[in-house]
Amino acid sequence: MGPKAFIAYTEDVDDVFSAHHLDYHSYADDVQSYIHTVPSDAVTISPRLQQCISDVADWCGSRRLQLNAAKTELMWFGSSAALNSLLNSL
């Protein structure tokens, strides 16, 4: 499948991110989702991100695509104190 056909085939993935109120950026077969939050709200963001990833995996499956779990990761940009607070609450 050429790049233009792939993009047309996957262009409705934005509905998944919109449903979770997450921003995203896509380029070819790579999608990055992101959200900005204050540290006190980080605990509520984690389940939302997890559910979004699950929904993206379901979306992929419905189109006979496969989400590569080995390339799926969460990156936290913020203070280590906020990250420790988040990890302790999970």
PDB file of N, CA, C and O in Angstrom:
ATOM      1  N   MET A   1       0.864  -1.169   0.000  1.00  0.00           N
ATOM      2  CA  MET A   1       0.000   0.000   0.000  1.00  0.00           C
ATOM      3  C   MET A   1       0.908   1.228   0.000  1.00  0.00           C
ATOM      4  O   MET A   1       1.809   1.330   0.833  1.00  0.00           O
ATOM      5  N   GLY A   2       0.685   2.134  -0.900  1.00  0.00           N
ATOM      6  CA  GLY A   2       1.493   3.341  -0.975  1.00  0.00           C
ATOM      7  C   GLY A   2       1.161   4.311   0.150  1.00  0.00           C
ATOM      8  O   GLY A   2       0.141   4.155   0.822  1.00  0.00           O
ATOM      9  N   PRO A   3       2.015   5.315   0.361  1.00  0.00           N
ATOM     10  CA  PRO A   3       1.812   6.260   1.463  1.00  0.00           C
ATOM     11  C   PRO A   3       0.462   6.976   1.414  1.00  0.00           C
ATOM     12  O   PRO A   3      -0.191   7.124   2.447  1.00  0.00           O
ATOM     13  N   LYS A   4       0.039   7.420   0.243  1.00  0.00           N
ATOM     14  CA  LYS A   4      -1.235   8.141   0.148  1.00  0.00           C
ATOM     15  C   LYS A   4      -2.410   7.223   0.459  1.00  0.00           C
ATOM     16  O   LYS A   4      -3.366   7.636   1.116  1.00  0.00           O
ATOM     17  N   ALA A   5      -2.341   5.982  -0.008  1.00  0.00           N
ATOM     18  CA  ALA A   5      -3.419   5.030   0.275  1.00  0.00           C
ATOM     19  C   ALA A   5      -3.454   4.706   1.766  1.00  0.00           C
ATOM     20  O   ALA A   5      -4.531   4.585   2.349  1.00  0.00           O
ATOM     21  N   PHE A   6      -2.285   4.565   2.382  1.00  0.00           N
ATOM     22  CA  PHE A   6      -2.233   4.265   3.813  1.00  0.00           C
ATOM     23  C   PHE A   6      -2.830   5.411   4.619  1.00  0.00           C
ATOM     24  O   PHE A   6      -3.602   5.178   5.550  1.00  0.00           O
ATOM     25  N   ILE A   7      -2.487   6.622   4.277  1.00  0.00           N
ATOM     26  CA  ILE A   7      -3.012   7.787   5.006  1.00  0.00           C
ATOM     27  C   ILE A   7      -4.528   7.867   4.841  1.00  0.00           C
ATOM     28  O   ILE A   7      -5.235   8.134   5.813  1.00  0.00           O
ATOM     29  N   ALA A   8      -5.031   7.645   3.658  1.00  0.00           N
ATOM     30  CA  ALA A   8      -6.480   7.658   3.437  1.00  0.00           C
ATOM     31  C   ALA A   8      -7.155   6.545   4.232  1.00  0.00           C
ATOM     32  O   ALA A   8      -8.260   6.722   4.745  1.00  0.00           O
ATOM     33  N   TYR A   9      -6.489   5.402   4.332  1.00  0.00           N
ATOM     34  CA  TYR A   9      -7.027   4.239   5.047  1.00  0.00           C
ATOM     35  C   TYR A   9      -7.084   4.479   6.549  1.00  0.00           C
ATOM     36  O   TYR A   9      -7.936   3.916   7.237  1.00  0.00           O
ATOM     37  N   THR A  10      -6.184   5.309   7.059  1.00  0.00           N
ATOM     38  CA  THR A  10      -6.083   5.501   8.511  1.00  0.00           C
ATOM     39  C   THR A  10      -6.487   6.892   8.982  1.00  0.00           C
ATOM     40  O   THR A  10      -6.312   7.213  10.158  1.00  0.00           O
ATOM     41  N   GLU A  11      -7.015   7.711   8.105  1.00  0.00           N
ATOM     42  CA  GLU A  11      -7.279   9.096   8.491  1.00  0.00           C
ATOM     43  C   GLU A  11      -8.332   9.248   9.588  1.00  0.00           C
ATOM     44  O   GLU A  11      -8.360  10.281  10.258  1.00  0.00           O
ATOM     45  N   ASP A  12      -9.188   8.266   9.791  1.00  0.00           N
ATOM     46  CA  ASP A  12     -10.221   8.414  10.818  1.00  0.00           C
ATOM     47  C   ASP A  12      -9.746   8.006  12.215  1.00  0.00           C
ATOM     48  O   ASP A  12     -10.556   7.947  13.141  1.00  0.00           O
ATOM     49  N   VAL A  13      -8.459   7.727  12.384  1.00  0.00           N
ATOM     50  CA  VAL A  13      -7.944   7.427  13.722  1.00  0.00           C
ATOM     51  C   VAL A  13      -8.096   8.654  14.630  1.00  0.00           C
ATOM     52  O   VAL A  13      -8.113   8.518  15.853  1.00  0.00           O
ATOM     53  N   ASP A  14      -8.205   9.829  14.049  1.00  0.00           N
ATOM     54  CA  ASP A  14      -8.382  11.033  14.865  1.00  0.00           C
ATOM     55  C   ASP A  14      -9.646  10.969  15.715  1.00  0.00           C
ATOM     56  O   ASP A  14      -9.712  11.601  16.769  1.00  0.00           O
ATOM     57  N   ASP A  15     -10.641  10.221  15.274  1.00  0.00           N
ATOM     58  CA  ASP A  15     -11.862  10.069  16.071  1.00  0.00           C
ATOM     59  C   ASP A  15     -11.567   9.422  17.422  1.00  0.00           C
ATOM     60  O   ASP A  15     -12.193   9.763  18.426  1.00  0.00           O
ATOM     61  N   VAL A  16     -10.617   8.489  17.448  1.00  0.00           N
ATOM     62  CA  VAL A  16     -10.261   7.809  18.696  1.00  0.00           C
ATOM     63  C   VAL A  16      -9.637   8.812  19.668  1.00  0.00           C
ATOM     64  O   VAL A  16     -10.020   8.866  20.837  1.00  0.00           O
ATOM     65  N   PHE A  17      -8.687   9.598  19.191  1.00  0.00           N
ATOM     66  CA  PHE A  17      -8.025  10.570  20.063  1.00  0.00           C
ATOM     67  C   PHE A  17      -8.983  11.673  20.490  1.00  0.00           C
ATOM     68  O   PHE A  17      -8.930  12.129  21.632  1.00  0.00           O
ATOM     69  N   SER A  18      -9.841  12.098  19.603  1.00  0.00           N
ATOM     70  CA  SER A  18     -10.829  13.126  19.948  1.00  0.00           C
ATOM     71  C   SER A  18     -11.781  12.634  21.032  1.00  0.00           C
ATOM     72  O   SER A  18     -12.159  13.400  21.919  1.00  0.00           O
ATOM     73  N   ALA A  19     -12.167  11.377  20.971  1.00  0.00           N
ATOM     74  CA  ALA A  19     -13.073  10.817  21.971  1.00  0.00           C
ATOM     75  C   ALA A  19     -12.455  10.843  23.366  1.00  0.00           C
ATOM     76  O   ALA A  19     -13.175  10.900  24.363  1.00  0.00           O
ATOM     77  N   HIS A  20     -11.125  10.802  23.441  1.00  0.00           N
ATOM     78  CA  HIS A  20     -10.425  10.825  24.737  1.00  0.00           C
ATOM     79  C   HIS A  20      -9.891  12.213  25.063  1.00  0.00           C
ATOM     80  O   HIS A  20      -9.196  12.391  26.063  1.00  0.00           O
ATOM     81  N   HIS A  21     -10.205  13.183  24.240  1.00  0.00           N
ATOM     82  CA  HIS A  21      -9.759  14.567  24.421  1.00  0.00           C
ATOM     83  C   HIS A  21      -8.239  14.651  24.521  1.00  0.00           C
ATOM     84  O   HIS A  21      -7.692  15.322  25.396  1.00  0.00           O
ATOM     85  N   LEU A  22      -7.568  13.953  23.600  1.00  0.00           N
ATOM     86  CA  LEU A  22      -6.120  13.967  23.536  1.00  0.00           C
ATOM     87  C   LEU A  22      -5.674  14.575  22.215  1.00  0.00           C
ATOM     88  O   LEU A  22      -6.322  14.386  21.186  1.00  0.00           O
ATOM     89  N   ASP A  23      -4.575  15.300  22.249  1.00  0.00           N
ATOM     90  CA  ASP A  23      -3.979  15.824  21.024  1.00  0.00           C
ATOM     91  C   ASP A  23      -3.135  14.714  20.414  1.00  0.00           C
ATOM     92  O   ASP A  23      -2.696  13.804  21.117  1.00  0.00           O
ATOM     93  N   TYR A  24      -2.913  14.791  19.125  1.00  0.00           N
ATOM     94  CA  TYR A  24      -2.082  13.781  18.479  1.00  0.00           C
ATOM     95  C   TYR A  24      -1.407  14.377  17.251  1.00  0.00           C
ATOM     96  O   TYR A  24      -1.802  15.420  16.730  1.00  0.00           O
ATOM     97  N   HIS A  25      -0.388  13.678  16.821  1.00  0.00           N
ATOM     98  CA  HIS A  25       0.337  14.041  15.607  1.00  0.00           C
ATOM     99  C   HIS A  25       0.614  12.748  14.872  1.00  0.00           C
ATOM    100  O   HIS A  25       1.063  11.774  15.477  1.00  0.00           O
ATOM    101  N   SER A  26       0.356  12.722  13.590  1.00  0.00           N
ATOM    102  CA  SER A  26       0.641  11.513  12.825  1.00  0.00           C
ATOM    103  C   SER A  26       1.529  11.849  11.636  1.00  0.00           C
ATOM    104  O   SER A  26       1.438  12.917  11.031  1.00  0.00           O
ATOM    105  N   TYR A  27       2.375  10.902  11.337  1.00  0.00           N
ATOM    106  CA  TYR A  27       3.249  11.014  10.182  1.00  0.00           C
ATOM    107  C   TYR A  27       3.427   9.618   9.616  1.00  0.00           C
ATOM    108  O   TYR A  27       3.997   8.749  10.274  1.00  0.00           O
ATOM    109  N   ALA A  28       2.948   9.397   8.412  1.00  0.00           N
ATOM    110  CA  ALA A  28       2.982   8.081   7.763  1.00  0.00           C
ATOM    111  C   ALA A  28       2.347   7.054   8.691  1.00  0.00           C
ATOM    112  O   ALA A  28       1.162   7.165   9.005  1.00  0.00           O
ATOM    113  N   ASP A  29       3.107   6.061   9.136  1.00  0.00           N
ATOM    114  CA  ASP A  29       2.523   5.013   9.978  1.00  0.00           C
ATOM    115  C   ASP A  29       2.839   5.215  11.456  1.00  0.00           C
ATOM    116  O   ASP A  29       2.736   4.271  12.238  1.00  0.00           O
ATOM    117  N   ASP A  30       3.220   6.419  11.849  1.00  0.00           N
ATOM    118  CA  ASP A  30       3.570   6.721  13.236  1.00  0.00           C
ATOM    119  C   ASP A  30       2.573   7.737  13.791  1.00  0.00           C
ATOM    120  O   ASP A  30       2.282   8.746  13.149  1.00  0.00           O
ATOM    121  N   VAL A  31       2.057   7.465  14.980  1.00  0.00           N
ATOM    122  CA  VAL A  31       1.126   8.388  15.636  1.00  0.00           C
ATOM    123  C   VAL A  31       1.634   8.656  17.038  1.00  0.00           C
ATOM    124  O   VAL A  31       2.023   7.736  17.757  1.00  0.00           O
ATOM    125  N   GLN A  32       1.629   9.918  17.419  1.00  0.00           N
ATOM    126  CA  GLN A  32       2.028  10.314  18.764  1.00  0.00           C
ATOM    127  C   GLN A  32       0.875  11.090  19.379  1.00  0.00           C
ATOM    128  O   GLN A  32       0.359  12.040  18.790  1.00  0.00           O
ATOM    129  N   SER A  33       0.489  10.675  20.559  1.00  0.00           N
ATOM    130  CA  SER A  33      -0.565  11.366  21.297  1.00  0.00           C
ATOM    131  C   SER A  33       0.067  12.067  22.482  1.00  0.00           C
ATOM    132  O   SER A  33       1.043  11.579  23.053  1.00  0.00           O
ATOM    133  N   TYR A  34      -0.485  13.202  22.847  1.00  0.00           N
ATOM    134  CA  TYR A  34       0.093  13.944  23.955  1.00  0.00           C
ATOM    135  C   TYR A  34      -0.976  14.769  24.650  1.00  0.00           C
ATOM    136  O   TYR A  34      -2.036  15.061  24.096  1.00  0.00           O
ATOM    137  N   ILE A  35      -0.657  15.131  25.884  1.00  0.00           N
ATOM    138  CA  ILE A  35      -1.553  15.980  26.658  1.00  0.00           C
ATOM    139  C   ILE A  35      -0.723  16.773  27.651  1.00  0.00           C
ATOM    140  O   ILE A  35       0.286  16.285  28.160  1.00  0.00           O
ATOM    141  N   HIS A  36      -1.139  17.961  27.916  1.00  0.00           N
ATOM    142  CA  HIS A  36      -0.483  18.808  28.908  1.00  0.00           C
ATOM    143  C   HIS A  36      -1.382  18.857  30.128  1.00  0.00           C
ATOM    144  O   HIS A  36      -2.593  19.048  30.008  1.00  0.00           O
ATOM    145  N   THR A  37      -0.799  18.687  31.287  1.00  0.00           N
ATOM    146  CA  THR A  37      -1.581  18.717  32.509  1.00  0.00           C
ATOM    147  C   THR A  37      -0.732  19.218  33.671  1.00  0.00           C
ATOM    148  O   THR A  37       0.497  19.200  33.612  1.00  0.00           O
ATOM    149  N   VAL A  38      -1.390  19.654  34.699  1.00  0.00           N
ATOM    150  CA  VAL A  38      -0.677  20.011  35.925  1.00  0.00           C
ATOM    151  C   VAL A  38      -0.420  18.723  36.699  1.00  0.00           C
ATOM    152  O   VAL A  38      -1.185  17.766  36.573  1.00  0.00           O
ATOM    153  N   PRO A  39       0.640  18.685  37.494  1.00  0.00           N
ATOM    154  CA  PRO A  39       0.972  17.450  38.210  1.00  0.00           C
ATOM    155  C   PRO A  39      -0.171  16.876  39.045  1.00  0.00           C
ATOM    156  O   PRO A  39      -0.290  15.656  39.163  1.00  0.00           O
ATOM    157  N   SER A  40      -0.996  17.713  39.615  1.00  0.00           N
ATOM    158  CA  SER A  40      -2.084  17.204  40.459  1.00  0.00           C
ATOM    159  C   SER A  40      -3.134  16.435  39.659  1.00  0.00           C
ATOM    160  O   SER A  40      -3.883  15.643  40.231  1.00  0.00           O
ATOM    161  N   ASP A  41      -3.199  16.657  38.343  1.00  0.00           N
ATOM    162  CA  ASP A  41      -4.162  15.948  37.493  1.00  0.00           C
ATOM    163  C   ASP A  41      -3.558  14.713  36.821  1.00  0.00           C
ATOM    164  O   ASP A  41      -4.254  14.013  36.085  1.00  0.00           O
ATOM    165  N   ALA A  42      -2.295  14.441  37.059  1.00  0.00           N
ATOM    166  CA  ALA A  42      -1.625  13.329  36.381  1.00  0.00           C
ATOM    167  C   ALA A  42      -2.283  11.993  36.688  1.00  0.00           C
ATOM    168  O   ALA A  42      -2.300  11.104  35.836  1.00  0.00           O
ATOM    169  N   VAL A  43      -2.817  11.839  37.874  1.00  0.00           N
ATOM    170  CA  VAL A  43      -3.451  10.568  38.252  1.00  0.00           C
ATOM    171  C   VAL A  43      -4.672  10.293  37.378  1.00  0.00           C
ATOM    172  O   VAL A  43      -4.949   9.134  37.069  1.00  0.00           O
ATOM    173  N   THR A  44      -5.393  11.306  36.979  1.00  0.00           N
ATOM    174  CA  THR A  44      -6.574  11.104  36.133  1.00  0.00           C
ATOM    175  C   THR A  44      -6.208  10.927  34.665  1.00  0.00           C
ATOM    176  O   THR A  44      -6.995  10.384  33.890  1.00  0.00           O
ATOM    177  N   ILE A  45      -5.031  11.378  34.282  1.00  0.00           N
ATOM    178  CA  ILE A  45      -4.597  11.278  32.889  1.00  0.00           C
ATOM    179  C   ILE A  45      -4.161   9.853  32.554  1.00  0.00           C
ATOM    180  O   ILE A  45      -4.434   9.365  31.457  1.00  0.00           O
ATOM    181  N   SER A  46      -3.499   9.195  33.472  1.00  0.00           N
ATOM    182  CA  SER A  46      -2.975   7.853  33.207  1.00  0.00           C
ATOM    183  C   SER A  46      -4.047   6.868  32.736  1.00  0.00           C
ATOM    184  O   SER A  46      -3.839   6.212  31.715  1.00  0.00           O
ATOM    185  N   PRO A  47      -5.182   6.731  33.424  1.00  0.00           N
ATOM    186  CA  PRO A  47      -6.213   5.811  32.933  1.00  0.00           C
ATOM    187  C   PRO A  47      -6.773   6.229  31.566  1.00  0.00           C
ATOM    188  O   PRO A  47      -7.127   5.379  30.749  1.00  0.00           O
ATOM    189  N   ARG A  48      -6.848   7.525  31.328  1.00  0.00           N
ATOM    190  CA  ARG A  48      -7.338   8.016  30.037  1.00  0.00           C
ATOM    191  C   ARG A  48      -6.392   7.610  28.904  1.00  0.00           C
ATOM    192  O   ARG A  48      -6.839   7.196  27.834  1.00  0.00           O
ATOM    193  N   LEU A  49      -5.092   7.731  29.145  1.00  0.00           N
ATOM    194  CA  LEU A  49      -4.114   7.320  28.147  1.00  0.00           C
ATOM    195  C   LEU A  49      -4.170   5.817  27.914  1.00  0.00           C
ATOM    196  O   LEU A  49      -4.102   5.360  26.773  1.00  0.00           O
ATOM    197  N   GLN A  50      -4.294   5.051  28.986  1.00  0.00           N
ATOM    198  CA  GLN A  50      -4.370   3.595  28.860  1.00  0.00           C
ATOM    199  C   GLN A  50      -5.602   3.182  28.054  1.00  0.00           C
ATOM    200  O   GLN A  50      -5.517   2.301  27.198  1.00  0.00           O
ATOM    201  N   GLN A  51      -6.731   3.808  28.322  1.00  0.00           N
ATOM    202  CA  GLN A  51      -7.950   3.477  27.588  1.00  0.00           C
ATOM    203  C   GLN A  51      -7.829   3.885  26.132  1.00  0.00           C
ATOM    204  O   GLN A  51      -8.309   3.176  25.247  1.00  0.00           O
ATOM    205  N   CYS A  52      -7.200   5.009  25.874  1.00  0.00           N
ATOM    206  CA  CYS A  52      -7.008   5.454  24.496  1.00  0.00           C
ATOM    207  C   CYS A  52      -6.132   4.459  23.733  1.00  0.00           C
ATOM    208  O   CYS A  52      -6.440   4.112  22.593  1.00  0.00           O
ATOM    209  N   ILE A  53      -5.049   4.000  24.352  1.00  0.00           N
ATOM    210  CA  ILE A  53      -4.185   3.021  23.696  1.00  0.00           C
ATOM    211  C   ILE A  53      -4.966   1.748  23.405  1.00  0.00           C
ATOM    212  O   ILE A  53      -4.819   1.159  22.335  1.00  0.00           O
ATOM    213  N   SER A  54      -5.787   1.326  24.344  1.00  0.00           N
ATOM    214  CA  SER A  54      -6.615   0.138  24.134  1.00  0.00           C
ATOM    215  C   SER A  54      -7.584   0.357  22.969  1.00  0.00           C
ATOM    216  O   SER A  54      -7.775  -0.533  22.140  1.00  0.00           O
ATOM    217  N   ASP A  55      -8.188   1.534  22.909  1.00  0.00           N
ATOM    218  CA  ASP A  55      -9.122   1.844  21.822  1.00  0.00           C
ATOM    219  C   ASP A  55      -8.403   1.939  20.470  1.00  0.00           C
ATOM    220  O   ASP A  55      -8.958   1.545  19.443  1.00  0.00           O
ATOM    221  N   VAL A  56      -7.180   2.457  20.469  1.00  0.00           N
ATOM    222  CA  VAL A  56      -6.404   2.511  19.226  1.00  0.00           C
ATOM    223  C   VAL A  56      -6.084   1.082  18.768  1.00  0.00           C
ATOM    224  O   VAL A  56      -6.150   0.783  17.576  1.00  0.00           O
ATOM    225  N   ALA A  57      -5.741   0.209  19.704  1.00  0.00           N
ATOM    226  CA  ALA A  57      -5.478  -1.190  19.354  1.00  0.00           C
ATOM    227  C   ALA A  57      -6.729  -1.838  18.756  1.00  0.00           C
ATOM    228  O   ALA A  57      -6.642  -2.576  17.775  1.00  0.00           O
ATOM    229  N   ASP A  58      -7.889  -1.558  19.353  1.00  0.00           N
ATOM    230  CA  ASP A  58      -9.156  -2.079  18.798  1.00  0.00           C
ATOM    231  C   ASP A  58      -9.414  -1.512  17.408  1.00  0.00           C
ATOM    232  O   ASP A  58      -9.830  -2.234  16.502  1.00  0.00           O
ATOM    233  N   TRP A  59      -9.165  -0.217  17.245  1.00  0.00           N
ATOM    234  CA  TRP A  59      -9.338   0.442  15.953  1.00  0.00           C
ATOM    235  C   TRP A  59      -8.444  -0.223  14.910  1.00  0.00           C
ATOM    236  O   TRP A  59      -8.880  -0.510  13.795  1.00  0.00           O
ATOM    237  N   CYS A  60      -7.189  -0.465  15.286  1.00  0.00           N
ATOM    238  CA  CYS A  60      -6.256  -1.137  14.366  1.00  0.00           C
ATOM    239  C   CYS A  60      -6.780  -2.519  13.989  1.00  0.00           C
ATOM    240  O   CYS A  60      -6.784  -2.891  12.816  1.00  0.00           O
ATOM    241  N   GLY A  61      -7.218  -3.275  14.989  1.00  0.00           N
ATOM    242  CA  GLY A  61      -7.715  -4.618  14.732  1.00  0.00           C
ATOM    243  C   GLY A  61      -8.903  -4.637  13.791  1.00  0.00           C
ATOM    244  O   GLY A  61      -9.041  -5.547  12.973  1.00  0.00           O
ATOM    245  N   SER A  62      -9.761  -3.632  13.905  1.00  0.00           N
ATOM    246  CA  SER A  62     -10.940  -3.581  13.032  1.00  0.00           C
ATOM    247  C   SER A  62     -10.569  -3.284  11.578  1.00  0.00           C
ATOM    248  O   SER A  62     -11.385  -3.457  10.674  1.00  0.00           O
ATOM    249  N   ARG A  63      -9.337  -2.838  11.365  1.00  0.00           N
ATOM    250  CA  ARG A  63      -8.858  -2.533  10.012  1.00  0.00           C
ATOM    251  C   ARG A  63      -7.748  -3.485   9.566  1.00  0.00           C
ATOM    252  O   ARG A  63      -7.038  -3.236   8.592  1.00  0.00           O
ATOM    253  N   ARG A  64      -7.627  -4.569  10.303  1.00  0.00           N
ATOM    254  CA  ARG A  64      -6.602  -5.589  10.027  1.00  0.00           C
ATOM    255  C   ARG A  64      -5.198  -5.009  10.059  1.00  0.00           C
ATOM    256  O   ARG A  64      -4.321  -5.407   9.292  1.00  0.00           O
ATOM    257  N   LEU A  65      -5.007  -4.057  10.967  1.00  0.00           N
ATOM    258  CA  LEU A  65      -3.688  -3.493  11.242  1.00  0.00           C
ATOM    259  C   LEU A  65      -3.261  -3.987  12.618  1.00  0.00           C
ATOM    260  O   LEU A  65      -4.095  -4.440  13.403  1.00  0.00           O
ATOM    261  N   GLN A  66      -1.985  -3.903  12.909  1.00  0.00           N
ATOM    262  CA  GLN A  66      -1.506  -4.355  14.205  1.00  0.00           C
ATOM    263  C   GLN A  66      -0.736  -3.234  14.878  1.00  0.00           C
ATOM    264  O   GLN A  66       0.176  -2.650  14.293  1.00  0.00           O
ATOM    265  N   LEU A  67      -1.114  -2.941  16.117  1.00  0.00           N
ATOM    266  CA  LEU A  67      -0.388  -1.972  16.926  1.00  0.00           C
ATOM    267  C   LEU A  67       0.856  -2.665  17.454  1.00  0.00           C
ATOM    268  O   LEU A  67       0.753  -3.732  18.059  1.00  0.00           O
ATOM    269  N   ASN A  68       2.013  -2.090  17.241  1.00  0.00           N
ATOM    270  CA  ASN A  68       3.259  -2.680  17.692  1.00  0.00           C
ATOM    271  C   ASN A  68       3.497  -2.285  19.145  1.00  0.00           C
ATOM    272  O   ASN A  68       3.966  -1.183  19.428  1.00  0.00           O
ATOM    273  N   ALA A  69       3.172  -3.190  20.058  1.00  0.00           N
ATOM    274  CA  ALA A  69       3.305  -2.912  21.486  1.00  0.00           C
ATOM    275  C   ALA A  69       4.753  -2.624  21.873  1.00  0.00           C
ATOM    276  O   ALA A  69       4.999  -1.871  22.815  1.00  0.00           O
ATOM    277  N   ALA A  70       5.705  -3.207  21.166  1.00  0.00           N
ATOM    278  CA  ALA A  70       7.120  -2.975  21.473  1.00  0.00           C
ATOM    279  C   ALA A  70       7.538  -1.527  21.173  1.00  0.00           C
ATOM    280  O   ALA A  70       8.537  -1.041  21.704  1.00  0.00           O
ATOM    281  N   LYS A  71       6.775  -0.855  20.329  1.00  0.00           N
ATOM    282  CA  LYS A  71       7.084   0.535  19.994  1.00  0.00           C
ATOM    283  C   LYS A  71       6.103   1.510  20.635  1.00  0.00           C
ATOM    284  O   LYS A  71       6.092   2.695  20.302  1.00  0.00           O
ATOM    285  N   THR A  72       5.287   1.014  21.550  1.00  0.00           N
ATOM    286  CA  THR A  72       4.316   1.858  22.242  1.00  0.00           C
ATOM    287  C   THR A  72       4.862   2.166  23.627  1.00  0.00           C
ATOM    288  O   THR A  72       5.118   1.255  24.415  1.00  0.00           O
ATOM    289  N   GLU A  73       5.040   3.440  23.921  1.00  0.00           N
ATOM    290  CA  GLU A  73       5.613   3.806  25.213  1.00  0.00           C
ATOM    291  C   GLU A  73       5.036   5.119  25.711  1.00  0.00           C
ATOM    292  O   GLU A  73       4.502   5.918  24.942  1.00  0.00           O
ATOM    293  N   LEU A  74       5.155   5.318  26.990  1.00  0.00           N
ATOM    294  CA  LEU A  74       4.706   6.547  27.642  1.00  0.00           C
ATOM    295  C   LEU A  74       5.939   7.313  28.085  1.00  0.00           C
ATOM    296  O   LEU A  74       6.849   6.753  28.695  1.00  0.00           O
ATOM    297  N   MET A  75       5.957   8.589  27.773  1.00  0.00           N
ATOM    298  CA  MET A  75       7.059   9.450  28.206  1.00  0.00           C
ATOM    299  C   MET A  75       6.476  10.546  29.093  1.00  0.00           C
ATOM    300  O   MET A  75       5.473  11.171  28.748  1.00  0.00           O
ATOM    301  N   TRP A  76       7.103  10.767  30.216  1.00  0.00           N
ATOM    302  CA  TRP A  76       6.671  11.795  31.153  1.00  0.00           C
ATOM    303  C   TRP A  76       7.693  12.914  31.138  1.00  0.00           C
ATOM    304  O   TRP A  76       8.881  12.677  31.360  1.00  0.00           O
ATOM    305  N   PHE A  77       7.242  14.127  30.879  1.00  0.00           N
ATOM    306  CA  PHE A  77       8.096  15.302  30.953  1.00  0.00           C
ATOM    307  C   PHE A  77       7.587  16.141  32.111  1.00  0.00           C
ATOM    308  O   PHE A  77       6.517  16.744  32.026  1.00  0.00           O
ATOM    309  N   GLY A  78       8.340  16.178  33.173  1.00  0.00           N
ATOM    310  CA  GLY A  78       7.932  16.922  34.355  1.00  0.00           C
ATOM    311  C   GLY A  78       8.860  16.611  35.497  1.00  0.00           C
ATOM    312  O   GLY A  78       9.909  15.994  35.313  1.00  0.00           O
ATOM    313  N   SER A  79       8.473  17.040  36.672  1.00  0.00           N
ATOM    314  CA  SER A  79       9.334  16.846  37.829  1.00  0.00           C
ATOM    315  C   SER A  79       9.309  15.389  38.298  1.00  0.00           C
ATOM    316  O   SER A  79       8.315  14.685  38.122  1.00  0.00           O
ATOM    317  N   SER A  80      10.391  14.963  38.882  1.00  0.00           N
ATOM    318  CA  SER A  80      10.459  13.591  39.402  1.00  0.00           C
ATOM    319  C   SER A  80       9.511  13.428  40.587  1.00  0.00           C
ATOM    320  O   SER A  80       8.992  12.334  40.809  1.00  0.00           O
ATOM    321  N   ALA A  81       9.277  14.490  41.346  1.00  0.00           N
ATOM    322  CA  ALA A  81       8.338  14.414  42.473  1.00  0.00           C
ATOM    323  C   ALA A  81       6.924  14.132  41.975  1.00  0.00           C
ATOM    324  O   ALA A  81       6.207  13.327  42.571  1.00  0.00           O
ATOM    325  N   ALA A  82       6.520  14.782  40.895  1.00  0.00           N
ATOM    326  CA  ALA A  82       5.186  14.547  40.343  1.00  0.00           C
ATOM    327  C   ALA A  82       5.086  13.131  39.773  1.00  0.00           C
ATOM    328  O   ALA A  82       4.056  12.472  39.915  1.00  0.00           O
ATOM    329  N   LEU A  83       6.143  12.676  39.139  1.00  0.00           N
ATOM    330  CA  LEU A  83       6.144  11.319  38.594  1.00  0.00           C
ATOM    331  C   LEU A  83       6.067  10.291  39.722  1.00  0.00           C
ATOM    332  O   LEU A  83       5.310   9.327  39.616  1.00  0.00           O
ATOM    333  N   ASN A  84       6.831  10.474  40.797  1.00  0.00           N
ATOM    334  CA  ASN A  84       6.770   9.552  41.934  1.00  0.00           C
ATOM    335  C   ASN A  84       5.387   9.539  42.567  1.00  0.00           C
ATOM    336  O   ASN A  84       4.891   8.487  42.971  1.00  0.00           O
ATOM    337  N   SER A  85       4.771  10.701  42.651  1.00  0.00           N
ATOM    338  CA  SER A  85       3.406  10.774  43.180  1.00  0.00           C
ATOM    339  C   SER A  85       2.434   9.987  42.307  1.00  0.00           C
ATOM    340  O   SER A  85       1.561   9.284  42.817  1.00  0.00           O
ATOM    341  N   LEU A  86       2.589  10.109  40.996  1.00  0.00           N
ATOM    342  CA  LEU A  86       1.747   9.380  40.069  1.00  0.00           C
ATOM    343  C   LEU A  86       1.966   7.874  40.214  1.00  0.00           C
ATOM    344  O   LEU A  86       1.001   7.114  40.304  1.00  0.00           O
ATOM    345  N   LEU A  87       3.202   7.447  40.236  1.00  0.00           N
ATOM    346  CA  LEU A  87       3.510   6.022  40.336  1.00  0.00           C
ATOM    347  C   LEU A  87       3.028   5.430  41.655  1.00  0.00           C
ATOM    348  O   LEU A  87       2.580   4.284  41.692  1.00  0.00           O
ATOM    349  N   ASN A  88       3.114   6.191  42.723  1.00  0.00           N
ATOM    350  CA  ASN A  88       2.656   5.702  44.031  1.00  0.00           C
ATOM    351  C   ASN A  88       1.147   5.575  44.096  1.00  0.00           C
ATOM    352  O   ASN A  88       0.625   4.798  44.896  1.00  0.00           O
ATOM    353  N   SER A  89       0.435   6.332  43.260  1.00  0.00           N
ATOM    354  CA  SER A  89      -1.028   6.283  43.300  1.00  0.00           C
ATOM    355  C   SER A  89      -1.595   5.151  42.446  1.00  0.00           C
ATOM    356  O   SER A  89      -2.773   4.816  42.571  1.00  0.00           O
ATOM    357  N   LEU A  90      -0.771   4.559  41.579  1.00  0.00           N
ATOM    358  CA  LEU A  90      -1.258   3.497  40.686  1.00  0.00           C
ATOM    359  C   LEU A  90      -1.323   2.162  41.358  1.00  0.00           C
ATOM    360  O   LEU A  90      -1.713   1.175  40.734  1.00  0.00           O
TER     361      LEU A  90
END
